[in-house]
């Protein structure tokens, strides 16, 4: 799963405007509500910091959809976005570095041959939101780093036992970008998708995605099919 969060032109501008109207302390609640709406699941941010050199997000929590075995889909203790505020005012937003520290990912799949699960729902919701709010702006992250990633994996079919996968000390990505949707949503998509894709690759789960993409499409599955294909960049054989 290929292509999370914060700091882009719209986010910064809204943060500055919001600070003058209802206070900086209310911004985490606003962003939490925004993410919840876009992803279709409960999301929360404990606090944020803003400096000339960049943005900080702390205690990000993304829940799994209702009815899932795993209560959490994603958490990050700290997210640092390194980009001077002036960069957010440009047509194409270039972020020097995004660092996620102490990250957890809950990966719930239907079976070893069916990739539908908590993340397919979340990414499909996000993809639909991006299509409904197109933008000509491009977001580029020069360096994306994830440190201390813990992963839980569970299959809905079978014994439904949660397996803690081997921790990943560091994951690094260079020059990842998105050209669809508002900057905040683009950044969310970029980070999420890149982490998911790498997790699947490192744990030999890419076959699940390939099997799904080889299956005949139906009108019911087509939107999800296209969402997964675009996010994971898997090519049909």
C-alpha positions in Angstrom: 0.0 0.0 0.0 1.9 3.3 -1.2 1.4 7.0 -0.6 0.1 11.5 6.5 -0.4 14.5 7.8 0.1 18.1 8.0 1.4 21.4 7.0 0.5 22.7 3.5 -0.7 26.0 2.2 -4.3 25.5 3.1 -3.5 24.1 6.5 -1.2 27.0 7.4 -3.4 29.7 6.0 -6.4 28.3 7.9 -4.3 27.9 11.0 -3.3 31.6 10.9 -6.9 32.7 10.2 -8.3 30.3 12.8 -5.9 31.6 15.4 -7.3 35.1 15.1 -10.9 33.9 15.3 -11.1 31.0 17.7 -7.6 30.5 19.0 -4.6 28.3 18.1 -5.6 25.7 20.6 -8.8 24.9 18.6 -6.9 24.0 15.5 -6.1 20.4 16.5 -9.8 19.8 17.0 -10.6 21.3 13.6 -7.9 19.2 11.8 -9.2 16.1 13.7 -12.7 16.7 12.4 -11.4 17.4 8.9 -9.4 14.1 8.8 -12.4 12.2 10.3 -14.6 13.5 7.5 -12.2 12.7 4.7 -11.3 9.2 5.9 -14.7 8.2 7.3 -13.3 7.1 10.6 -12.6 8.8 14.0 -9.3 10.7 14.1 -7.7 12.9 16.8 -4.7 15.2 17.3 -3.7 16.1 20.8 -1.7 19.3 20.1 0.2 21.2 17.4 3.1 23.6 17.2 3.9 26.2 14.6 7.3 27.8 14.0 8.9 29.7 11.0 10.8 26.6 10.1 7.8 24.2 10.1 4.9 22.5 11.8 4.6 19.8 14.6 1.8 17.4 15.2 1.6 15.3 18.3 -0.4 12.2 19.3 -2.2 11.6 16.0 -4.7 8.7 16.2 -6.6 7.2 13.3 -9.2 4.6 14.3 -10.2 1.6 12.2 -13.7 1.6 10.7 -16.5 0.4 13.0 -16.7 -3.4 13.3 -13.0 -4.0 12.8 -11.0 -6.3 15.0 -8.2 -3.8 15.4 -9.4 -0.6 17.1 -6.6 1.5 15.7 -5.4 1.8 12.1 -2.6 4.3 12.7 -1.0 6.3 15.5 2.1 8.6 15.5 3.5 10.1 18.7 5.2 13.0 16.8 5.1 14.4 13.2 7.6 17.1 12.2 7.1 18.9 8.9 10.3 20.8 7.9 9.3 23.6 5.5 9.5 27.4 5.9 6.1 29.1 6.0 6.8 30.9 2.8 6.8 27.7 0.9 3.1 27.0 1.7 2.1 30.2 -0.3 3.4 28.9 -3.6 1.5 27.2 -6.3 3.6 24.0 -6.0 4.3 23.2 -2.3 7.7 21.7 -1.7 8.4 20.2 1.8 12.0 19.5 2.6 11.3 16.7 5.1 8.5 15.0 7.1 9.6 12.8 10.0 7.1 10.5 11.8 8.4 9.2 15.2 7.0 6.2 17.2 4.4 5.0 14.7 1.9 2.2 14.9 0.0 0.7 12.0 -2.9 -1.8 12.4 -3.3 -3.8 9.2 -6.5 -5.8 9.0 -7.3 -8.0 5.9 -10.1 -10.3 5.0 -7.8 -13.2 4.2 -4.4 -14.0 2.6 -6.0 -13.7 -0.8 -8.4 -10.8 -0.2 -6.9 -7.3 0.5 -10.2 -5.7 1.7 -10.0 -4.5 5.3 -9.6 -1.5 7.4 -7.1 0.3 5.2 -9.0 -0.4 1.9 -12.0 1.4 3.4 -10.0 4.4 4.7 -8.0 4.8 1.5 -11.1 4.5 -0.6 -12.8 7.2 1.4 -9.8 9.5 1.1 -9.5 8.8 -2.6 -13.2 9.7 -3.1 -12.7 12.9 -1.2 -9.7 13.9 -3.3 -11.7 13.4 -6.5 -14.5 15.5 -5.2 -12.1 18.4 -4.4 -9.6 18.6 -7.3 -6.7 21.0 -7.2 -4.1 22.1 -9.7 -1.5 22.4 -6.9 1.2 19.8 -6.4 2.7 18.7 -3.1 6.3 17.3 -3.1 8.0 15.8 -0.1 11.7 15.6 -0.7 12.4 13.3 2.3 9.9 11.2 4.2 11.2 9.3 7.2 9.3 7.0 9.5 11.1 5.9 12.8 10.2 3.0 15.1 7.2 1.5 13.2 5.2 -1.2 15.0 2.8 -3.2 13.0 -0.1 -5.5 14.0 -1.6 -7.8 11.3 -4.8 -9.8 11.5 -6.9 -11.8 9.1 -10.7 -11.7 9.5 -11.0 -15.3 8.2 -9.4 -18.0 10.3 -8.5 -17.8 14.0 -8.5 -13.9 13.9 -5.3 -13.9 16.0 -3.5 -10.5 16.0 0.2 -11.0 15.0 2.8 -8.3 16.0 5.2 -8.1 13.0 8.9 -7.4 13.3 9.4 -3.7 14.2 10.9 -1.5 11.5 13.5 0.9 12.9 13.6 3.3 10.0 11.8 3.7 6.6 12.9 6.4 4.2 11.4 7.7 1.0 12.6 10.4 -1.4 10.7 12.7 -3.7 7.1 11.5 -3.2 4.4 13.7 -4.5 0.7 14.0 -5.2 -1.2 16.2 -7.6 -4.8 15.7 -6.5 -6.9 17.4 -3.9 -6.2 20.0 -1.2 -2.6 20.1 0.2 -3.6 18.7 3.5 -5.4 15.7 1.9 -2.5 15.3 -0.6 0.0 15.1 2.2 -2.1 12.6 4.1 -2.4 10.4 1.0 1.4 10.6 0.2 2.5 9.5 3.7 -0.1 6.9 4.3 0.3 5.2 0.9 4.1 5.1 1.0 4.1 3.5 4.5 1.5 0.9 3.5 3.3 0.0 0.3 6.5 -0.5 2.2 4.9 -2.6 5.0 3.3 -4.9 2.4 6.6 -5.3 0.6 8.7 -6.0 3.7 6.3 -8.6 5.0 5.8 -10.4 1.7 2.1 -9.4 1.4 2.3 -7.9 -2.1 0.7 -11.1 -3.4 -2.5 -10.2 -1.7 -2.7 -7.0 -3.7 -1.8 -8.7 -7.0 -4.4 -11.4 -6.5 -7.0 -8.7 -5.8 -6.0 -6.7 -8.9 -6.2 -9.8 -11.1 -9.8 -10.5 -10.0 -12.6 -9.6 -12.4 -14.0 -6.1 -11.7 -17.6 -5.6 -10.9 -19.6 -2.3 -10.7 -19.7 -2.8 -6.9 -15.9 -3.2 -6.6 -14.8 -0.9 -9.3 -14.3 2.3 -7.1 -12.3 0.3 -4.5 -10.3 -1.4 -7.3 -9.3 1.9 -8.8 -8.5 3.3 -5.4 -6.2 0.5 -4.4 -4.6 0.3 -7.8 -3.7 4.1 -7.8 -2.5 4.1 -4.2 -0.4 1.0 -4.4 0.9 1.5 -7.9 0.5 -2.2 -8.7 0.5 -3.1 -12.4 -1.6 -5.8 -13.8 0.5 -8.6 -15.3 
